[in-house]
Every structure is written in C-alpha cells, then in structure tokens.
Amino acid sequence: MDSRHSAVTASALLGLAYRSREQELNKDFPRVFILLAGHFIGMEEGYSAIRQLDRNRTRLRLAADEQLFRDITVQELAAATGVDDITAPAGLRSCSSEAADMLFIPVLSLSLLSRLVQLDASDPFVELIVRFLCAGKPVGTLTLGANPGHYRWGEQGMFQAPPRLKDELQHKLTAIEDFGITLLEPDQVNRWITSAQARLSRQVLTAEDIQAAVRLGTTSIRLAASAVITPLAADLARQHGIEIEF
C-alpha cells in the first residue's frame, strides 16, 4: 500500500500535530472502528463505503473476520479498502469501546446478523458492538447483505427469495435497529458520520438509552465528562442499578 495514503501514518502525524489535545483531535478527526465480515453476494459496496469514509475527516481502524481472511490477505484488504490499520481477529477481544468514537459495519453478513439478534457475546464482533452500544456510541451498518431484494442478490441468481425469508430478515433488522444500530443505505454514510459527530459533540444520555442498556443487560455506561444526563434517564439508571461513569 502506498505509504502516502497510510491510515497508520496519518493517525500518527495527527497525534503529533495535536499533541496533548486528544479531546480536540477526536472532535476534529473522529475515530471510526470498522468491523468487516465476508458475504457471498460480494464485497464491493462495503469496500466502497470504507473508501468513502476515508475521504472524510476521520481516522479509520479496521478488523475483519476469520472467514474473510481465508479469501484475502491483509495486503489485499488494505489495497481494497484504503485502510492499513488492521486488527487481526485474535486481537479483537482486547479492543474496547474507548478505542474509537463510533463503529461502522459495511457488510452485514447473515451469520453476523443472526448472532447479533441473539446477543451472542461469544462472537468477538457481537461483543464489541454491544460494548459500543452500551457506551452510548454511534453504531451504523449497511443493510444490503440482509436484503435479498438488493440487485446484488439478483446478480448472484438469488432474486426469488420467498416472502417468509424476507419477513424473517426484516424482523432481524428491526431487532438490531431497536438495539440502537442505525440502518444505512450506501448513499447515507456521509450523513450518518456528520450526525454521529454532532451527537458526540453534545452527548446526551436519554431514557431511551437506558432502556436499550437494560435490554442488552449492561450494568454500567461510560460517558464523556461534558455529557448531559436527562432527569428521567438518571431515575431509570438508579431504578435498574446501572452505574454511570465519567
């Protein structure tokens, strides 16, 4: 990969430029953690979305699942996405929500969708997604991997999905949306980043956030020191024994 476009180098240079002003750096160049899963309908839309993010004022870090690494090398993945800051699958367990300001899923594979609906924390992707949600950080995903009506499925000769299958996939998408995950089309990624940045700069913990935390079984929520907690959110947190940390 051309070092002039290295995500690792760019992040290091920004760190030097901002020195000890980490909060300001994160506001100006938010950190986006990308979870990339393989999918049988193809990966190009996912790669394109990542390259789109790379053109924004963001710092990107990427993790791919083991299945994808069976089909592609780290070098090929860096070339396809434009991101060379890549975490190996074995390193995911050591990652936390504090490592980034938001999380993006460019390819929503059927297996990941199923495990996410079940909140299967044995899967490192699911565990990290839950960590971000419980920390009140934005999580967004493209939905084409779970939409058999998308033209990509037709290109693979899979354009006759029965209604029951479509209904089941839509049910699962609605479930993860209820968890707090934003469902996106490819042309909505830039707007999501912009709105997520605005949300981070004026972080407000609401009753809806607490209710989502209860559904996910979390016991604590970490917020920025400048965050605002609504009175109802504070009452619900006490009621359910959820600790709010700063």
C-alpha positions as CSV (number, residue, x, y, z in Angstrom):
1,M,0.0,0.0,0.0
2,D,1.3,3.5,-0.9
3,S,2.6,5.0,2.4
4,R,1.3,8.4,1.3
5,H,-2.2,7.1,2.0
6,S,-1.4,5.1,5.1
7,A,-4.0,5.3,7.8
8,V,-1.4,4.4,10.4
9,T,1.0,7.2,9.3
10,A,-1.8,9.8,9.0
11,S,-3.1,9.0,12.5
12,A,0.4,9.3,14.0
13,L,1.0,12.6,12.3
14,L,-2.3,14.0,13.6
15,G,-1.4,12.8,17.1
16,L,1.9,14.8,16.8
17,A,0.1,17.8,15.5
18,Y,-2.5,17.9,18.3
19,R,0.0,16.6,20.9
20,S,-1.9,16.5,24.3
21,R,-5.2,17.9,22.9
22,E,-6.7,14.5,22.5
23,Q,-10.3,15.6,23.1
24,E,-10.0,18.2,20.4
25,L,-8.3,15.7,18.0
26,N,-11.2,13.3,18.5
27,K,-13.7,16.0,17.8
28,D,-12.0,17.2,14.6
29,F,-11.0,13.7,13.3
30,P,-13.3,11.1,15.0
31,R,-12.1,7.6,15.2
32,V,-14.2,5.0,13.4
33,F,-13.7,1.3,14.1
34,I,-14.8,-0.8,11.1
35,L,-16.0,-4.4,11.5
36,L,-15.8,-6.2,8.2
37,A,-17.4,-9.6,7.6
38,G,-17.4,-11.5,4.3
39,H,-20.6,-12.1,2.3
40,F,-21.4,-14.3,-0.6
41,I,-23.1,-11.5,-2.6
42,G,-19.8,-9.6,-2.9
43,M,-17.8,-7.0,-1.0
44,E,-17.6,-4.1,-3.4
45,E,-20.3,-1.9,-1.8
46,G,-18.7,-2.5,1.6
47,Y,-15.2,-1.6,0.3
48,S,-16.7,1.5,-1.4
49,A,-18.3,2.6,1.8
50,I,-15.0,2.3,3.6
51,R,-13.2,4.3,0.9
52,Q,-15.9,6.9,1.2
53,L,-15.3,7.2,5.0
54,D,-11.6,7.5,4.3
55,R,-12.3,10.7,2.3
56,N,-13.9,12.3,5.3
57,R,-12.0,13.8,8.2
58,T,-11.9,10.5,10.1
59,R,-9.3,8.1,11.4
60,L,-10.1,4.6,10.4
61,R,-9.2,1.3,12.0
62,L,-10.4,-2.0,10.6
63,A,-11.0,-5.5,11.8
64,A,-12.0,-8.4,9.5
65,D,-13.4,-11.8,10.5
66,E,-11.6,-15.0,10.0
67,Q,-13.7,-16.1,7.1
68,L,-12.8,-13.1,5.1
69,F,-9.1,-13.6,5.8
70,R,-9.4,-17.1,4.3
71,D,-10.2,-15.4,1.0
72,I,-8.0,-12.4,1.1
73,T,-4.6,-11.3,2.5
74,V,-4.0,-8.4,4.8
75,Q,-2.2,-6.6,2.0
76,E,-5.1,-7.2,-0.4
77,L,-7.6,-6.0,2.2
78,A,-5.6,-2.8,2.7
79,A,-5.4,-2.2,-1.0
80,A,-9.2,-2.7,-1.4
81,T,-10.3,-0.5,1.5
82,G,-7.5,2.1,1.6
83,V,-7.0,1.3,5.3
84,D,-3.8,-0.3,6.6
85,D,-4.6,0.0,10.3
86,I,-5.9,-3.6,10.5
87,T,-6.6,-5.6,13.7
88,A,-6.2,-9.3,13.5
89,P,-9.2,-11.4,14.6
90,A,-7.2,-12.7,17.6
91,G,-6.8,-9.1,18.8
92,L,-10.5,-8.2,18.9
93,R,-11.0,-9.4,22.5
94,S,-8.6,-6.8,23.7
95,C,-10.4,-4.0,22.0
96,S,-12.8,-1.7,23.9
97,S,-15.3,1.0,23.1
98,E,-12.7,3.5,24.3
99,A,-10.6,2.8,21.2
100,A,-12.9,4.7,18.9
101,D,-15.7,7.2,18.8
102,M,-18.1,5.2,16.5
103,L,-18.4,1.8,15.0
104,F,-19.4,1.0,11.3
105,I,-20.4,-2.3,9.8
106,P,-20.0,-2.1,6.0
107,V,-21.2,-5.6,5.2
108,L,-23.9,-7.1,7.4
109,S,-23.5,-10.9,6.8
110,L,-26.4,-13.2,7.6
111,S,-24.4,-15.0,10.2
112,L,-23.4,-11.7,12.0
113,L,-27.0,-10.5,11.8
114,S,-28.2,-13.7,13.4
115,R,-25.6,-13.7,16.2
116,L,-26.3,-10.0,16.9
117,V,-30.0,-10.6,17.3
118,Q,-29.2,-13.3,19.8
119,L,-26.7,-11.1,21.5
120,D,-24.2,-13.9,21.2
121,A,-21.2,-12.4,23.0
122,S,-19.1,-15.5,22.3
123,D,-18.7,-13.8,18.9
124,P,-16.0,-11.0,19.2
125,F,-17.8,-8.8,16.7
126,V,-21.0,-9.0,18.7
127,E,-19.2,-8.4,22.0
128,L,-17.6,-5.2,20.6
129,I,-20.9,-4.0,19.1
130,V,-22.6,-4.4,22.4
131,R,-19.7,-2.6,24.1
132,F,-20.1,0.4,21.8
133,L,-23.9,0.5,22.2
134,C,-23.7,0.3,26.0
135,A,-21.1,3.1,25.9
136,G,-23.7,5.3,24.1
137,K,-21.5,5.5,21.0
138,P,-23.0,5.5,17.4
139,V,-23.1,2.2,15.6
140,G,-24.2,2.1,11.9
141,T,-24.5,-0.7,9.3
142,L,-25.2,-1.1,5.7
143,T,-28.2,-3.4,5.2
144,L,-27.7,-4.8,1.7
145,G,-26.2,-8.0,3.0
146,A,-29.5,-8.8,4.7
147,N,-31.8,-7.5,1.9
148,P,-32.5,-10.2,-0.7
149,G,-34.3,-7.6,-2.8
150,H,-31.0,-5.8,-3.5
151,Y,-29.7,-6.0,-7.0
152,R,-26.5,-7.7,-5.8
153,W,-28.5,-10.8,-4.8
154,G,-30.1,-10.8,-8.3
155,E,-26.6,-10.8,-9.9
156,Q,-25.9,-14.0,-8.0
157,G,-29.1,-15.6,-9.3
158,M,-30.8,-15.2,-6.0
159,F,-33.8,-13.0,-6.8
160,Q,-36.6,-15.3,-5.9
161,A,-36.5,-15.2,-2.1
162,P,-39.7,-16.5,-0.6
163,P,-41.8,-14.0,1.4
164,R,-41.2,-15.8,4.7
165,L,-37.4,-15.4,4.3
166,K,-37.8,-11.7,3.5
167,D,-40.1,-11.2,6.5
168,E,-37.6,-13.0,8.8
169,L,-34.7,-10.9,7.7
170,Q,-36.7,-7.7,8.1
171,H,-37.7,-8.8,11.6
172,K,-34.0,-9.3,12.5
173,L,-33.1,-5.9,11.0
174,T,-35.9,-4.3,13.1
175,A,-34.5,-6.0,16.2
176,I,-31.0,-4.6,15.8
177,E,-32.4,-1.2,15.0
178,D,-34.3,-1.4,18.3
179,F,-30.9,-2.1,20.0
180,G,-29.8,1.4,18.7
181,I,-28.0,0.4,15.5
182,T,-28.6,2.8,12.6
183,L,-29.5,1.0,9.4
184,L,-28.0,2.7,6.3
185,E,-28.0,2.7,2.5
186,P,-24.7,3.4,0.8
187,D,-25.6,7.0,0.0
188,Q,-26.4,7.7,3.6
189,V,-22.9,7.0,5.1
190,N,-21.7,10.6,4.9
191,R,-24.8,12.0,6.6
192,W,-24.5,9.3,9.3
193,I,-20.9,10.4,10.0
194,T,-22.0,14.0,10.2
195,S,-24.9,13.3,12.6
196,A,-22.8,11.0,14.7
197,Q,-20.1,13.7,15.1
198,A,-22.8,16.1,16.2
199,R,-24.2,13.6,18.7
200,L,-20.7,13.0,20.1
201,S,-20.1,16.7,20.5
202,R,-23.3,17.2,22.5
203,Q,-23.6,13.7,24.1
204,V,-26.9,13.4,25.9
205,L,-28.0,10.3,27.8
206,T,-31.7,9.8,27.5
207,A,-34.3,7.4,28.9
208,E,-34.3,5.6,25.6
209,D,-30.5,4.9,26.0
210,I,-31.1,3.5,29.5
211,Q,-34.0,1.3,28.2
212,A,-31.7,0.0,25.5
213,A,-29.0,-0.7,28.1
214,V,-31.5,-2.7,30.1
215,R,-32.5,-4.8,27.1
216,L,-28.8,-5.5,26.5
217,G,-28.1,-6.4,30.1
218,T,-25.4,-3.8,30.7
219,T,-24.6,-2.7,34.2
220,S,-22.6,0.5,33.5
221,I,-22.4,3.2,30.9
222,R,-19.3,5.4,30.4
223,L,-19.8,9.0,29.2
224,A,-17.6,12.0,28.3
225,A,-17.1,14.5,31.1
226,S,-19.2,17.0,29.2
227,A,-22.2,14.7,28.7
228,V,-25.7,15.7,29.8
229,I,-28.0,13.2,31.6
230,T,-31.7,13.8,31.4
231,P,-33.6,13.5,34.7
232,L,-35.7,10.6,33.5
233,A,-32.5,8.8,32.4
234,A,-30.9,9.3,35.8
235,D,-34.0,8.0,37.5
236,L,-34.2,4.9,35.2
237,A,-30.5,4.2,35.7
238,R,-30.9,4.2,39.5
239,Q,-34.0,2.1,39.2
240,H,-32.2,-0.6,37.2
241,G,-28.9,-0.4,39.0
242,I,-27.0,0.9,36.0
243,E,-23.8,2.8,37.0
244,I,-23.0,5.9,35.0
245,E,-19.2,6.5,34.8
246,F,-17.3,9.6,33.6
